Amino acid sequence: MSDSCVTLLLQISKKQYHCDGCGICRTGGIDNFFHCEKCGCCYSNVLKDSHHCVERAMHHNCPVCFEYLFDSTMDISVLHCGHTIHLECLNEMRVHHHFSCPVCSRSACDMTDAWQKLDQEVAATPMPEFYQKKMVWILCNDCGAKSSVRFHVLAQKCPGCSSYNTRETRGGPAIAACSRV
């Protein structure tokens, strides 16, 4: 078999197709993908009715390895928030127990089981009397709600969506100022 026949067979086995919206050829078969005009790229049909659009989502670098995503040959994952990342980079983040989007901090996967385990840990860890009435302001990275909640040394739970993916925004420990009088 000639080299050109082998090349043609390889191209057919990859199910190459040209996307007019992207302006480039892609692999995987045109029947398995759709082009999202707002995102400006092709996604698997699995995401057609469920992905969160982020304008030009693939026209930036992977937030972990900084490789340009639009023409990357590596597998790419679309997070719940709509941001994109190499699948390999996402898996590496998980190995290091990092489960939030490196761009917007929303949970990158379903954290329901983790939040239930954290509920149990918080319930099993009573706070010293001094801290039992301490309130702090938090911002939920998942739903965006700002709330005043009881401080706990392990974590603060969002009263709106029950996520522990929160951060304290004010009401934290006072920072002593140095002054010379």
Secondary structure as the mmCIF struct_conf table of DSSP 4:
data_model
#
loop_
_struct_conf.conf_type_id
_struct_conf.id
_struct_conf.beg_label_comp_id
_struct_conf.beg_label_asym_id
_struct_conf.beg_label_seq_id
_struct_conf.end_label_comp_id
_struct_conf.end_label_asym_id
_struct_conf.end_label_seq_id
HELX_RH_AL_P HELX_RH_AL_P1 ASP A 3 SER A 13
TURN_TY1_P TURN_TY1_P1 LYS A 14 LYS A 15
STRN STRN1 TYR A 17 CYS A 19
TURN_TY1_P TURN_TY1_P2 ASP A 20 GLY A 23
STRN STRN2 ILE A 24 ARG A 26
BEND BEND1 THR A 27 GLY A 28
HELX_RH_3T_P HELX_RH_3T_P1 ILE A 30 ASN A 32
STRN STRN3 PHE A 33 CYS A 36
TURN_TY1_P TURN_TY1_P3 GLU A 37 GLY A 40
STRN STRN4 CYS A 41 SER A 44
HELX_RH_3T_P HELX_RH_3T_P2 ASN A 45 LEU A 47
TURN_TY1_P TURN_TY1_P4 LYS A 48 SER A 50
HELX_LH_PP_P HELX_LH_PP_P1 HIS A 51 CYS A 53
TURN_TY1_P TURN_TY1_P5 GLU A 55 MET A 58
BEND BEND2 HIS A 59 HIS A 60
STRN STRN5 ASN A 61 ASN A 61
TURN_TY1_P TURN_TY1_P6 PRO A 63 CYS A 65
STRN STRN6 TYR A 68 TYR A 68
BEND BEND3 LEU A 69 LEU A 69
TURN_TY1_P TURN_TY1_P7 PHE A 70 ASP A 71
BEND BEND4 MET A 74 MET A 74
STRN STRN7 ILE A 76 VAL A 78
TURN_TY1_P TURN_TY1_P8 HIS A 80 CYS A 81
BEND BEND5 GLY A 82 GLY A 82
STRN STRN8 THR A 84 HIS A 86
HELX_RH_AL_P HELX_RH_AL_P2 LEU A 87 VAL A 95
TURN_TY1_P TURN_TY1_P9 HIS A 96 HIS A 97
STRN STRN9 SER A 100 SER A 100
TURN_TY1_P TURN_TY1_P10 PRO A 102 CYS A 104
STRN STRN10 SER A 107 SER A 107
BEND BEND6 ALA A 108 CYS A 109
HELX_RH_AL_P HELX_RH_AL_P3 THR A 112 ALA A 123
TURN_TY1_P TURN_TY1_P11 ALA A 124 ALA A 124
BEND BEND7 THR A 125 THR A 125
HELX_LH_PP_P HELX_LH_PP_P2 PRO A 126 PRO A 128
HELX_RH_3T_P HELX_RH_3T_P3 GLU A 129 TYR A 131
TURN_TY1_P TURN_TY1_P12 GLN A 132 LYS A 133
STRN STRN11 MET A 135 CYS A 140
TURN_TY1_P TURN_TY1_P13 ASN A 141 CYS A 143
STRN STRN12 LYS A 146 ARG A 150
BEND BEND8 VAL A 153 LEU A 154
TURN_TY1_P TURN_TY1_P14 PRO A 159 CYS A 161
STRN STRN13 THR A 166 ARG A 170
BEND BEND9 GLY A 171 GLY A 171
HELX_LH_PP_P HELX_LH_PP_P3 PRO A 173 CYS A 178
#
